[in-house]
């Protein structure tokens, strides 16, 4: 598989709004699920405690099942540096996240999974969330390359740091895939190194 298969230029899907600011990684995936050996069942536990406390939580609503663009508030993914949080969201079905701002480590962990996290101004964010609530079937388009979010006729200017954005657009966000693709070059270089040859 080449890095071409990993490119994340545009992602389109139905949206799911999760309102509120400072939603930390423990709320995204409660700590008791961190002991699992694999990430396979993480998706079913995304927001588990919040969903139990609030039957109206968006992740409980049939209207949002199958949604792939998560729209969140400010400082989403703050708190502890658990990679399980974006893993849980990805395995639930999330392919892109639009928000006001993101916890730095959560943002990095998301990019390593190929999940773009784009920021938009507060007024646009509130409009997006309300519009998705009104019409959950409408597609949200996230253009990572152009840094835009589209819903209906409205185009919202978004932003993402150049480094991670370039990795997603070029398909180099998965470091393992990049290494595997460069396998022949790595072997050729290794054969030229005096401290590798003969051992």
C-alpha positions in Angstrom: 0.0 0.0 0.0 1.4 3.4 -1.0 1.1 6.7 0.8 -1.4 7.6 -2.0 -3.9 5.3 -0.2 -3.4 7.3 3.0 -4.2 10.8 1.6 -6.8 12.8 3.5 -7.6 15.7 1.3 -11.4 15.8 1.6 -13.7 14.0 3.9 -17.5 14.2 3.6 -20.2 12.7 5.8 -23.0 13.4 8.1 -22.2 15.5 11.2 -22.6 14.9 14.9 -22.5 17.9 17.3 -21.1 17.5 20.8 -21.6 20.8 22.5 -19.6 22.2 25.5 -16.0 23.2 26.1 -13.1 21.5 27.9 -14.3 18.0 27.1 -11.3 16.0 28.3 -10.0 12.6 27.2 -11.5 10.9 30.3 -15.0 12.0 29.1 -14.3 10.8 25.6 -13.1 7.3 26.9 -13.3 6.6 30.6 -10.1 5.4 32.3 -11.5 1.9 33.1 -11.4 1.0 29.4 -7.6 1.8 29.1 -6.7 -1.7 30.4 -8.0 -3.4 27.2 -5.2 -5.1 25.3 -6.4 -3.9 21.8 -8.4 -0.9 20.7 -10.9 -3.1 18.9 -13.9 -2.4 21.1 -13.1 1.2 22.1 -15.7 2.6 19.7 -18.6 1.2 21.6 -17.4 2.9 24.8 -16.9 6.4 23.4 -18.5 8.9 25.8 -19.8 6.0 27.8 -20.3 7.8 31.1 -21.7 10.9 29.5 -24.1 8.7 27.5 -25.3 6.9 30.6 -25.8 10.2 32.5 -27.6 11.8 29.6 -29.9 9.6 27.4 -30.1 12.6 25.0 -26.4 12.6 24.3 -25.7 12.8 20.6 -23.8 9.5 20.5 -27.1 7.9 21.8 -29.3 9.4 19.1 -30.4 7.2 16.2 -30.3 10.3 13.9 -26.5 10.5 14.3 -25.6 6.9 13.9 -23.2 6.5 11.0 -22.1 10.2 11.3 -18.4 10.7 10.5 -17.7 14.4 11.1 -17.6 15.4 14.8 -18.3 19.1 15.6 -17.1 20.1 19.0 -16.4 23.2 21.2 -13.2 24.7 22.6 -10.3 22.8 24.1 -11.7 19.4 23.0 -9.5 16.5 24.0 -7.7 18.3 26.9 -6.5 16.4 29.9 -4.5 13.2 30.0 -2.5 12.1 27.0 -4.3 8.9 26.2 -4.3 7.8 22.6 -7.4 5.8 23.4 -9.6 8.9 23.0 -9.1 9.4 19.2 -9.0 5.6 18.8 -12.4 5.4 20.4 -13.8 8.1 18.2 -12.2 6.6 15.1 -13.7 3.1 15.9 -17.1 4.7 16.5 -16.9 6.0 12.9 -15.4 9.5 13.2 -13.2 10.5 10.2 -12.8 14.3 10.8 -13.2 16.7 13.7 -14.1 20.4 13.5 -13.9 22.5 16.6 -12.9 25.7 18.3 -9.6 24.4 19.6 -8.0 21.1 20.6 -5.8 19.7 23.3 -2.3 19.5 21.8 -1.6 15.9 22.5 -5.1 14.8 21.4 -4.6 16.7 18.2 -1.3 14.9 17.6 -2.7 11.5 18.4 -5.6 12.2 16.0 -3.3 13.1 13.1 -1.3 9.9 13.7 -4.6 8.0 13.0 -5.3 10.1 9.9 -8.1 12.1 11.6 -7.9 15.8 10.7 -8.8 18.3 13.4 -9.7 21.7 11.9 -10.5 24.8 13.9 -13.2 27.3 12.9 -14.3 30.6 14.5 -16.8 30.4 17.4 -19.7 31.9 15.5 -19.3 29.5 12.6 -18.9 26.6 15.1 -22.2 27.4 16.8 -23.9 27.8 13.4 -22.6 24.4 12.3 -23.7 22.6 15.5 -27.2 24.1 15.3 -27.6 23.4 11.6 -26.6 19.8 12.1 -29.1 19.5 14.9 -31.8 20.8 12.5 -30.9 18.5 9.7 -28.7 15.5 10.7 -28.9 14.0 7.2 -27.2 16.9 5.5 -23.6 16.2 4.5 -20.7 18.1 6.0 -17.6 18.4 3.7 -14.2 18.9 5.3 -11.6 20.0 2.8 -8.2 19.5 4.5 -6.3 20.8 1.5 -8.2 24.0 1.1 -8.9 24.3 4.9 -12.6 24.7 4.4 -15.8 23.2 5.9 -18.9 23.2 3.8 -22.5 22.6 4.9 -25.2 23.4 2.3 -24.4 26.6 0.5 -22.1 27.9 3.3 -18.4 27.6 3.1 -16.5 28.2 6.4 -12.8 29.1 6.5 -11.0 26.6 8.8 -7.4 26.3 9.8 -4.9 23.6 10.7 -1.1 23.9 11.2 0.8 23.4 8.0 2.9 20.4 9.1 0.1 18.1 10.1 -2.1 19.3 7.3 0.7 18.5 4.7 1.1 15.0 6.3 -2.6 14.3 5.9 -2.9 15.7 2.4 0.3 14.0 1.1 -0.5 10.7 2.9 2.6 10.6 5.1 0.8 10.8 8.5 1.3 7.0 9.0 5.0 6.7 9.9 4.9 2.9 9.6 3.5 3.1 6.1 6.1 5.6 5.1 8.9 3.3 6.4 7.4 0.2 4.7 7.1 2.1 1.4 10.8 3.1 1.7 12.0 -0.4 2.5 14.2 -0.8 -0.5 15.9 2.6 0.1 16.4 1.7 3.7 18.1 -1.6 2.8 20.3 0.1 0.2 21.4 2.7 2.8 22.1 0.1 5.4 24.4 -1.8 3.0 26.5 1.4 2.7 27.0 1.8 6.5 30.2 0.4 7.8 28.8 -0.3 11.2 26.0 -2.4 9.7 27.8 -4.3 7.0 29.3 -7.6 8.3 27.3 -7.9 11.4 
